[in-house]
Amino acid sequence: MTINELSEKYSSELTEIKSILDIFDTNNMTLAIDKAYKAIYKYTGWDTFNSDYMTALYSLAISYYNSDSVKYNSAIGTRLITQQSQGSRSVTYKNDTVIFDSDGLTDDVKGMLPFPKLRCF
């Protein structure tokens, strides 16, 4: 699918998340929403999405968006660690990165979702 087709497919989700976060980067957010849907489908084994879990979808999409932004900033040379010194005192700040498990979910999102369906092979 092209990015325009994905934007049309996820238009309502994209509109809601853009209004929550006040962002204008539609393409990256569309890709984040698509990744979030696919990760939730993979984990739960659903064929169709249960709308009761939209908060989990939004949370995961925002996590993917932030993770992709951090990766992009790292690629262009923006440092994640900031150090500041004043005389003999110094302090170091580190931007936290989001950790995804093997299913592509964060611990918070996994806690919001029901247990996955049992798959028989």
Backbone bond lengths (Angstrom), bond angles and torsions (degrees), N, CA, C in turn:
res aa  C-N    CA-C-N  psi(-1)  N-CA   C-N-CA  omega(-1)  CA-C   N-CA-C  phi
1 M - - - 1.456 - - 1.520 109.60 -
2 T 1.314 115.30 146.65 1.453 119.71 176.16 1.529 109.27 -84.33
3 I 1.311 115.51 167.06 1.471 120.27 -179.39 1.532 110.22 -64.44
4 N 1.327 118.17 -33.41 1.467 120.56 178.59 1.527 111.50 -67.89
5 E 1.330 116.61 -39.93 1.463 120.28 177.11 1.521 111.12 -64.68
6 L 1.342 115.91 -40.34 1.466 119.57 176.82 1.523 110.68 -65.03
7 S 1.325 117.33 -39.89 1.474 120.86 179.06 1.519 111.17 -61.75
8 E 1.333 116.45 -39.40 1.466 119.58 177.79 1.523 110.88 -69.61
9 K 1.330 116.65 -40.04 1.465 121.25 -178.63 1.524 111.78 -63.79
10 Y 1.325 116.96 -39.97 1.463 121.73 -176.74 1.530 112.35 -107.86
11 S 1.313 117.82 31.84 1.466 120.47 -174.08 1.525 113.29 -61.92
12 S 1.328 118.30 -41.15 1.471 119.07 -178.36 1.532 110.96 -69.05
13 E 1.338 117.66 -41.68 1.459 120.72 178.42 1.532 110.57 -64.72
14 L 1.331 115.03 -41.67 1.458 120.45 -179.48 1.526 111.22 -62.59
15 T 1.319 116.60 -42.43 1.460 121.06 179.47 1.525 111.10 -62.92
16 E 1.324 116.95 -44.16 1.465 120.01 -179.10 1.523 112.12 -65.69
17 I 1.327 117.15 -45.80 1.465 119.74 -178.37 1.520 110.59 -67.63
18 K 1.328 117.59 -39.12 1.466 120.08 177.77 1.519 111.35 -61.70
19 S 1.337 116.86 -37.73 1.461 118.95 179.44 1.528 111.58 -72.06
20 I 1.334 116.51 -33.15 1.466 119.61 178.40 1.525 110.86 -68.50
21 L 1.335 116.35 -46.49 1.463 121.14 -173.62 1.517 114.07 -92.26
22 D 1.341 117.11 -11.75 1.455 121.98 -176.96 1.533 110.55 56.07
23 I 1.341 115.74 53.65 1.461 121.46 178.45 1.514 109.94 -113.78
24 F 1.324 115.28 160.04 1.449 120.43 -179.35 1.524 111.97 -120.45
25 D 1.322 117.49 -1.87 1.457 122.66 -177.60 1.526 109.78 -83.98
26 T 1.331 115.88 85.62 1.456 120.28 -173.84 1.520 113.09 -71.98
27 N 1.311 118.49 -39.35 1.462 120.89 -175.26 1.524 112.23 -63.75
28 N 1.322 117.29 -48.97 1.466 119.91 -179.46 1.530 111.60 -66.84
29 M 1.314 117.23 -35.92 1.461 119.43 178.50 1.522 110.64 -69.65
30 T 1.330 117.90 -36.36 1.463 121.19 176.45 1.520 110.80 -61.82
31 L 1.319 116.67 -43.75 1.470 120.58 177.72 1.530 110.99 -64.56
32 A 1.333 117.31 -37.41 1.464 120.97 178.69 1.531 110.48 -65.66
33 I 1.328 117.42 -40.18 1.472 121.02 177.90 1.524 110.09 -64.28
34 D 1.322 116.95 -42.18 1.463 120.87 178.48 1.532 111.18 -62.52
35 K 1.335 116.74 -44.18 1.473 119.87 177.78 1.521 111.16 -62.65
36 A 1.336 116.78 -38.46 1.459 120.64 -179.76 1.524 111.16 -65.65
37 Y 1.329 117.32 -44.71 1.465 120.44 176.66 1.523 110.74 -58.28
38 K 1.324 116.74 -47.57 1.461 120.50 -177.02 1.521 111.94 -64.44
39 A 1.334 117.21 -39.29 1.467 120.25 178.73 1.525 111.23 -65.75
40 I 1.323 116.93 -40.85 1.474 120.57 179.22 1.528 110.26 -67.81
41 Y 1.333 117.44 -42.27 1.472 120.25 176.35 1.525 110.78 -59.98
42 K 1.314 116.53 -42.77 1.468 120.65 -178.69 1.528 110.86 -63.77
43 Y 1.320 116.92 -43.81 1.459 120.90 -177.38 1.526 112.08 -70.09
44 T 1.335 116.61 -47.21 1.465 119.86 -172.76 1.526 113.02 -83.56
45 G 1.314 117.73 -26.37 1.453 120.48 -176.69 1.521 112.83 80.33
46 W 1.330 117.17 15.73 1.462 121.19 -179.92 1.518 110.89 -72.16
47 D 1.341 115.37 152.20 1.461 120.96 171.19 1.518 110.62 -93.61
48 T 1.330 116.28 -34.57 1.463 121.88 175.88 1.523 107.90 -127.11
49 F 1.320 115.58 153.28 1.462 120.08 -175.84 1.514 110.65 -80.43
50 N 1.321 116.23 135.16 1.456 122.82 176.93 1.523 108.07 -87.17
51 S 1.319 117.26 116.54 1.472 121.31 -174.24 1.525 113.04 -67.73
52 D 1.331 118.77 -9.27 1.464 120.53 176.38 1.532 111.40 -68.18
53 Y 1.315 116.90 -15.38 1.464 121.28 -175.33 1.528 112.84 -110.78
54 M 1.334 116.44 31.29 1.468 120.51 179.63 1.520 111.30 -65.24
55 T 1.337 118.34 -33.35 1.467 119.30 179.06 1.526 110.79 -64.49
56 A 1.324 117.16 -35.75 1.462 120.60 176.24 1.522 110.12 -65.68
57 L 1.324 116.77 -41.00 1.461 120.98 178.43 1.523 110.59 -63.15
58 Y 1.331 117.10 -46.91 1.459 120.74 -179.24 1.521 110.88 -63.42
59 S 1.312 116.88 -43.37 1.460 120.65 179.54 1.521 111.28 -60.94
60 L 1.326 116.79 -44.50 1.459 120.60 -179.77 1.525 111.24 -68.54
61 A 1.323 117.74 -40.11 1.466 120.93 178.65 1.531 110.65 -62.43
62 I 1.321 116.98 -40.98 1.462 120.78 178.29 1.526 110.13 -66.72
63 S 1.325 117.94 -38.07 1.465 121.27 176.83 1.525 111.19 -63.57
64 Y 1.337 116.27 -43.36 1.467 119.86 176.43 1.519 111.29 -62.65
65 Y 1.323 116.82 -42.16 1.469 121.30 179.65 1.527 110.60 -61.33
66 N 1.334 116.16 -46.14 1.467 119.94 178.95 1.523 111.65 -65.01
67 S 1.317 116.95 -41.32 1.465 121.28 179.27 1.524 110.75 -62.75
68 D 1.334 116.45 -43.16 1.460 119.95 178.56 1.528 111.15 -65.35
69 S 1.333 117.40 -36.54 1.461 120.98 177.81 1.524 111.31 -65.08
70 V 1.329 117.20 -41.79 1.467 121.31 178.40 1.522 110.01 -64.06
71 K 1.341 116.72 -43.41 1.466 120.32 178.39 1.526 110.90 -62.26
72 Y 1.322 117.05 -41.49 1.464 120.92 178.97 1.522 110.42 -63.49
73 N 1.333 116.77 -46.08 1.466 120.00 -179.89 1.525 111.74 -63.96
74 S 1.328 117.10 -34.67 1.465 120.39 176.42 1.523 110.56 -67.04
75 A 1.320 115.77 -38.53 1.466 120.23 -178.38 1.522 112.08 -66.65
76 I 1.332 117.22 -31.98 1.465 119.10 -179.94 1.524 112.11 -91.16
77 G 1.331 116.48 2.57 1.458 119.83 172.78 1.511 116.36 102.96
78 T 1.318 118.98 5.51 1.459 121.19 177.34 1.528 108.84 -73.65
79 R 1.316 116.72 128.20 1.463 120.43 -177.96 1.514 110.85 -80.77
80 L 1.330 115.78 144.00 1.462 121.19 178.84 1.522 111.94 -89.98
81 I 1.310 116.64 -15.96 1.463 120.27 -177.25 1.521 108.38 -111.54
82 T 1.309 115.83 131.26 1.454 121.87 178.53 1.522 108.29 -118.41
83 Q 1.293 115.87 131.68 1.459 120.27 179.82 1.522 108.49 -123.31
84 Q 1.328 114.81 138.83 1.451 120.54 -178.39 1.519 107.89 -134.43
85 S 1.324 116.86 134.67 1.466 121.15 179.54 1.517 109.95 -125.54
86 Q 1.312 114.04 144.30 1.461 120.31 175.16 1.515 106.69 -141.59
87 G 1.314 115.80 100.66 1.460 119.77 -176.85 1.512 110.27 65.50
88 S 1.335 116.03 -126.35 1.460 119.82 -179.10 1.529 112.27 -87.00
89 R 1.319 116.93 -5.11 1.463 120.14 -179.87 1.527 110.27 -97.71
90 S 1.311 115.52 141.53 1.462 119.47 175.36 1.525 108.87 -142.64
91 V 1.306 114.94 153.02 1.446 121.11 179.53 1.533 108.03 -139.80
92 T 1.336 116.39 145.50 1.457 121.75 179.24 1.525 108.99 -126.40
93 Y 1.322 115.82 130.87 1.458 122.25 177.50 1.516 108.08 -112.22
94 K 1.311 115.87 139.27 1.459 120.64 177.91 1.518 108.02 -126.67
95 N 1.330 115.76 130.28 1.463 119.77 175.69 1.518 108.42 -74.24
96 D 1.327 116.95 126.27 1.449 120.22 179.00 1.520 110.72 -72.66
97 T 1.304 116.01 140.41 1.451 120.95 174.81 1.521 108.64 -107.03
98 V 1.298 115.60 153.11 1.454 121.61 -178.60 1.527 108.87 -80.60
99 I 1.324 116.44 136.81 1.457 121.35 179.78 1.522 108.48 -107.13
100 F 1.338 115.73 123.66 1.459 122.12 178.16 1.519 108.72 -105.19
101 D 1.342 116.31 142.89 1.470 119.22 177.58 1.524 110.08 -84.38
102 S 1.314 117.09 -171.36 1.472 121.02 -176.23 1.525 112.99 -66.41
103 D 1.325 117.32 -20.02 1.464 120.79 177.03 1.523 112.50 -87.53
104 G 1.329 117.09 -4.19 1.456 120.83 -177.83 1.511 113.24 83.23
105 L 1.337 117.22 20.60 1.460 121.80 -178.61 1.527 110.28 -115.84
106 T 1.320 115.91 155.31 1.459 120.49 171.18 1.530 107.64 -89.91
107 D 1.310 116.81 164.26 1.468 120.15 179.27 1.525 111.60 -62.51
108 D 1.332 117.00 -37.65 1.467 120.71 179.31 1.523 111.32 -62.30
109 V 1.322 116.44 -45.70 1.467 120.46 -178.49 1.520 110.52 -68.04
110 K 1.326 116.67 -39.78 1.460 119.75 179.40 1.527 110.17 -61.70
111 G 1.330 117.15 -33.91 1.455 121.13 176.84 1.520 113.18 -70.25
112 M 1.326 117.54 -25.34 1.468 121.47 179.14 1.521 112.29 -80.52
113 L 1.321 117.25 -23.42 1.468 121.46 -174.80 1.522 111.11 -91.23
114 P 1.330 116.74 156.40 1.473 119.42 175.08 1.532 109.74 -72.84
115 F 1.308 116.36 167.13 1.457 119.22 175.92 1.520 108.97 -61.44
116 P 1.324 116.44 148.20 1.470 118.68 -179.19 1.527 111.75 -68.76
117 K 1.341 114.71 155.29 1.463 120.70 176.20 1.514 108.70 -67.47
118 L 1.299 116.37 146.19 1.453 121.40 176.10 1.513 108.77 -74.03
119 R 1.321 115.57 126.29 1.472 120.00 -178.37 1.529 109.09 -105.83
120 C 1.294 116.28 128.21 1.467 121.34 177.08 1.516 108.43 -106.77
121 F 1.305 115.52 130.48 1.471 119.96 -179.14 1.507 110.37 -108.90
